[in-house]
């Protein structure tokens, strides 16, 4: 039995959690705040992410600039960033969009920490779910006499080690983001 497939599934999940957590505001400008916002461009005929239709830059810790590759959709980008309700106010300035990233209040920081913990727990639950499915598969294979009791225990131990490693990665992602959130 190959546990590499389980490891890859869990690794993809950890990457998803990492990207999901990156979208939480920290009071510092970061391109991930707007990169994945979907833009309905060209009269709604094309749905693309900001990163696909514009260059996103962070000139300093308090602002983001977005320069569309096609100037005709600058209004669409501004409108859809506002509609995404991420707490950012885009302003069109000549051929680019400027976004001032306000610093967070301590109450807002705590709200974001709570949101972070919810996202992390969701990731942990999904990792445990993958482990549970594989454990069930091992049990079935043992009952069907495809593997021995020793093999089953060995696979379960290896599976638990993989699961623990992925949980550790999620924990590290959470600690880093929480530290980032609490810096004033």
C-alpha positions in Angstrom: 0.0 0.0 0.0 1.3 3.4 -0.9 0.7 6.3 1.5 2.3 8.8 -0.9 -1.2 9.6 -2.4 -2.5 10.4 1.2 0.5 12.6 1.8 0.0 14.5 -1.4 -3.7 15.0 -0.6 -2.8 16.3 2.8 -0.1 18.6 1.4 -2.5 20.1 -1.0 -4.9 20.8 1.9 -2.1 22.4 3.9 -1.3 24.6 0.9 -5.0 25.6 0.7 -5.1 26.5 4.4 -1.9 28.5 3.9 -3.5 30.5 1.0 -6.8 30.9 2.9 -4.9 32.2 6.0 -2.9 34.6 3.8 -6.1 36.4 2.8 -6.7 37.5 6.4 -5.7 41.2 6.8 -2.9 42.0 9.2 -2.9 45.8 9.0 0.1 45.7 6.6 -0.3 45.9 2.9 0.1 42.6 1.2 -0.8 41.6 -2.4 -2.6 38.5 -1.2 -5.4 40.8 0.1 -6.5 41.4 -3.5 -4.8 38.8 -5.7 -7.7 36.3 -5.7 -10.6 38.7 -5.8 -12.7 37.7 -8.9 -13.3 40.5 -11.4 -16.3 40.5 -13.8 -14.6 42.1 -16.7 -15.8 43.1 -20.2 -19.4 43.4 -19.3 -19.5 40.3 -17.2 -18.3 38.0 -20.0 -15.0 37.2 -18.3 -14.4 36.2 -14.7 -10.7 36.5 -13.8 -8.7 37.1 -10.6 -7.1 40.5 -10.1 -3.7 38.9 -10.4 -4.6 37.8 -13.9 -5.8 41.2 -15.2 -3.4 43.6 -13.4 0.0 44.1 -11.8 -0.4 44.2 -8.1 2.4 46.0 -6.2 3.0 47.0 -2.5 5.0 50.2 -2.6 5.0 50.5 1.2 3.5 48.9 4.4 0.3 51.0 4.1 -0.7 50.8 0.4 -1.3 48.6 -2.6 -1.3 49.7 -6.2 -3.0 47.9 -9.0 -2.2 48.6 -12.6 -4.5 46.9 -15.1 -3.0 45.4 -18.2 -6.1 46.7 -20.1 -7.2 50.2 -18.9 -10.8 49.6 -20.1 -11.5 47.4 -17.1 -10.1 49.7 -14.4 -13.6 50.6 -13.2 -14.6 46.9 -13.1 -11.6 46.1 -10.9 -12.4 49.0 -8.5 -16.1 48.0 -8.3 -15.4 44.3 -7.7 -12.8 45.0 -5.0 -15.3 47.1 -3.2 -18.0 44.4 -3.7 -15.7 41.7 -2.3 -16.2 43.3 1.2 -12.6 42.8 2.4 -12.5 46.2 4.1 -10.5 48.0 1.4 -11.4 51.1 -0.4 -9.9 51.3 -3.9 -9.4 54.7 -5.5 -8.7 55.3 -9.2 -5.7 57.6 -9.7 -4.9 58.2 -13.4 -4.0 54.7 -14.8 -3.9 52.8 -11.6 -5.9 51.9 -8.5 -4.5 52.9 -5.1 -5.7 51.2 -1.9 -4.7 52.6 1.5 -4.5 49.7 4.0 -5.6 51.1 7.4 -4.0 49.8 10.5 -6.2 47.5 12.6 -7.8 48.3 15.9 -7.1 45.8 18.8 -10.7 44.6 18.6 -10.4 44.0 14.9 -7.1 42.1 15.5 -8.9 39.8 17.9 -11.7 39.2 15.5 -9.1 38.2 12.8 -7.4 35.9 15.3 -10.7 34.2 15.9 -11.3 33.9 12.2 -7.7 32.5 11.8 -8.5 29.8 14.4 -11.7 28.8 12.6 -9.8 28.4 9.3 -7.0 26.4 11.0 -9.5 24.1 12.7 -11.3 23.6 9.4 -8.0 22.5 7.9 -7.3 20.2 10.8 -10.7 18.6 10.5 -10.1 17.9 6.8 -6.7 16.4 7.5 -8.3 14.1 10.1 -11.0 13.2 7.6 -8.4 12.1 5.0 -6.7 10.0 7.7 -10.1 8.5 8.8 -10.9 7.5 5.2 -7.5 5.8 4.8 -7.9 4.0 8.1 -11.2 2.7 7.0 -9.6 1.5 3.7 -6.9 -0.3 5.7 -9.5 -2.0 7.9 -11.4 -3.2 4.9 -8.2 -4.6 3.3 -7.3 -6.4 6.6 -10.8 -7.9 6.8 -10.6 -9.0 3.2 -7.3 -10.7 4.1 -5.4 -8.5 1.6 -2.9 -7.3 4.3 -1.7 -8.8 7.5 -2.3 -7.4 11.0 1.3 -6.4 11.2 1.1 -4.6 7.8 -2.1 -2.9 8.9 -0.5 -1.6 12.2 2.6 -0.5 10.3 0.5 1.4 7.7 -1.6 3.0 10.5 1.6 4.1 12.3 3.0 5.6 9.1 -0.3 7.3 8.4 -0.4 8.8 11.9 3.2 10.1 11.4 2.1 11.8 8.1 -1.0 13.2 9.8 1.0 14.6 12.7 3.5 16.2 10.3 0.7 17.9 8.4 -1.0 19.1 11.7 2.4 20.5 12.7 2.6 22.4 9.4 -0.9 23.8 10.0 0.0 24.8 13.5 3.2 26.6 12.3 1.1 28.5 9.7 -1.3 29.6 12.4 1.5 30.7 14.8 3.2 32.7 12.2 -0.1 34.4 11.1 -1.2 35.1 14.7 2.2 36.7 15.4 1.8 38.8 12.3 -1.7 39.8 13.4 -0.7 40.9 16.8 2.2 43.1 15.7 1.1 46.8 15.9 
